[in-house]
Amino acid sequence: MYQRIRTTRTRREPRLRPVRLRPSRVQPVSWAEAALVIAGSWLVTGVVYAAVSAVFDEPGFPVAVVVVSVLAQWHWERRDWPAALAASLAGAITLFALLDKLRPEMGLFVGEALATGFAATAAVLVFTLVTRRRARR
């Protein structure tokens, strides 16, 4: 007679997989989203300019702080650090280049508000271009 021998199988330990801290693919920013963010940046610039200029005679540089915080939140949600770095460099270069040109001609506060709007536009465009380029790879 044959006797069935039971073997005890040991359970395999599940293999540990590496955890990805970020998505495997970069999600490109659509041109419609970029246009919406640019329009929102100009809207925030205009609203802050109007509100602060109504209260203060020469308020300083509050427009840039509000716009930069809004854009930083948007960049944080996208979590594409190379694109954010390129966008911040482009925005800073645009801002400081235009400040020297616009302040003497348009006045301190109007020049700062316009330079901030153009810098936000440049930053969003660079961010969009870099994410789209990186997504193609």
C-alpha positions as CSV (number, residue, x, y, z in Angstrom):
1,M,0.0,0.0,0.0
2,Y,1.0,3.4,-0.7
3,Q,1.0,6.0,2.0
4,R,0.6,9.6,1.2
5,I,3.3,11.6,2.8
6,R,2.3,15.0,3.8
7,T,4.9,17.6,3.5
8,T,4.6,20.8,5.4
9,R,5.0,23.7,3.1
10,T,6.4,26.8,4.5
11,R,4.8,29.9,3.4
12,R,6.8,32.2,1.3
13,E,7.5,35.5,2.8
14,P,6.1,38.3,0.6
15,R,8.8,40.1,-1.2
16,L,9.3,43.7,-0.2
17,R,8.9,46.1,-3.0
18,P,10.6,49.4,-3.1
19,V,8.2,52.3,-2.3
20,R,8.1,55.1,-4.7
21,L,7.9,58.5,-3.1
22,R,6.7,60.2,-6.3
23,P,4.7,59.1,-9.3
24,S,6.6,57.1,-11.8
25,R,5.7,59.5,-14.6
26,V,5.7,63.2,-14.6
27,Q,2.2,64.5,-15.3
28,P,2.4,67.3,-17.8
29,V,0.6,70.5,-17.2
30,S,-2.0,71.2,-19.9
31,W,-2.0,74.5,-21.7
32,A,-5.6,75.2,-20.4
33,E,-4.5,74.7,-16.8
34,A,-1.5,77.0,-17.5
35,A,-3.7,79.7,-19.0
36,L,-6.0,79.4,-16.0
37,V,-3.2,79.8,-13.5
38,I,-1.8,82.8,-15.5
39,A,-5.2,84.4,-15.5
40,G,-5.5,83.8,-11.8
41,S,-2.1,85.3,-11.1
42,W,-3.0,88.4,-13.0
43,L,-6.4,88.6,-11.2
44,V,-4.7,88.2,-7.8
45,T,-2.1,90.9,-8.8
46,G,-4.8,93.3,-9.8
47,V,-7.0,92.7,-6.7
48,V,-4.0,93.0,-4.3
49,Y,-2.8,96.1,-6.1
50,A,-6.2,97.7,-5.9
51,A,-6.8,96.8,-2.3
52,V,-3.4,97.8,-1.0
53,S,-3.1,101.0,-3.1
54,A,-6.5,102.1,-1.6
55,V,-5.2,101.6,1.9
56,F,-1.5,102.7,1.7
57,D,0.2,105.5,-0.2
58,E,3.3,103.5,-0.9
59,P,2.9,100.0,0.3
60,G,6.2,98.4,-0.6
61,F,6.1,94.9,-2.2
62,P,3.0,93.0,-1.1
63,V,1.8,92.0,-4.5
64,A,4.7,89.6,-5.1
65,V,4.3,87.9,-1.8
66,V,0.6,86.9,-2.5
67,V,1.3,85.8,-6.1
68,V,4.4,83.8,-5.1
69,S,2.5,82.0,-2.3
70,V,-0.3,81.1,-4.7
71,L,2.1,79.8,-7.3
72,A,4.1,77.9,-4.7
73,Q,1.0,76.1,-3.6
74,W,0.3,75.1,-7.2
75,H,3.8,73.9,-7.7
76,W,3.6,71.9,-4.4
77,E,0.5,70.1,-5.7
78,R,2.3,69.1,-8.9
79,R,5.5,68.0,-7.1
80,D,7.8,68.3,-10.0
81,W,10.9,69.8,-8.4
82,P,13.1,70.3,-11.5
83,A,10.3,72.2,-13.2
84,A,9.6,74.2,-10.0
85,L,13.3,75.2,-9.8
86,A,13.4,76.2,-13.4
87,A,10.2,78.2,-13.0
88,S,11.4,80.0,-9.9
89,L,14.6,81.0,-11.6
90,A,12.8,82.3,-14.7
91,G,10.3,84.2,-12.5
92,A,13.0,85.8,-10.4
93,I,15.1,86.8,-13.4
94,T,12.0,88.2,-15.1
95,L,10.9,90.1,-12.0
96,F,14.2,91.8,-11.3
97,A,14.9,92.6,-14.9
98,L,11.5,94.3,-15.3
99,L,11.6,96.1,-12.0
100,D,14.5,98.2,-13.2
101,K,12.7,99.0,-16.4
102,L,9.2,99.6,-15.1
103,R,9.7,101.4,-11.8
104,P,11.1,104.7,-13.2
105,E,8.5,104.9,-16.0
106,M,5.3,103.9,-14.2
107,G,6.0,104.6,-10.6
108,L,7.1,102.3,-7.7
109,F,3.9,100.4,-7.0
110,V,2.5,100.1,-10.5
111,G,5.9,99.0,-11.9
112,E,6.2,96.3,-9.1
113,A,2.6,95.0,-9.8
114,L,3.2,94.7,-13.5
115,A,6.7,93.1,-13.1
116,T,5.1,90.6,-10.7
117,G,2.4,89.7,-13.2
118,F,4.9,89.2,-16.0
119,A,7.2,87.2,-13.7
120,A,4.3,84.9,-12.7
121,T,3.5,84.4,-16.4
122,A,7.1,83.5,-17.2
123,A,7.2,81.1,-14.2
124,V,4.0,79.3,-15.2
125,L,5.1,79.1,-18.8
126,V,8.5,77.6,-17.9
127,F,6.9,75.2,-15.4
128,T,4.5,74.0,-18.1
129,L,7.2,73.6,-20.8
130,V,9.5,71.7,-18.4
131,T,6.8,69.3,-17.2
132,R,5.6,68.7,-20.8
133,R,9.2,68.0,-21.9
134,R,9.9,65.7,-19.0
135,A,6.7,63.8,-19.6
136,R,7.7,63.0,-23.2
137,R,10.8,61.2,-22.1
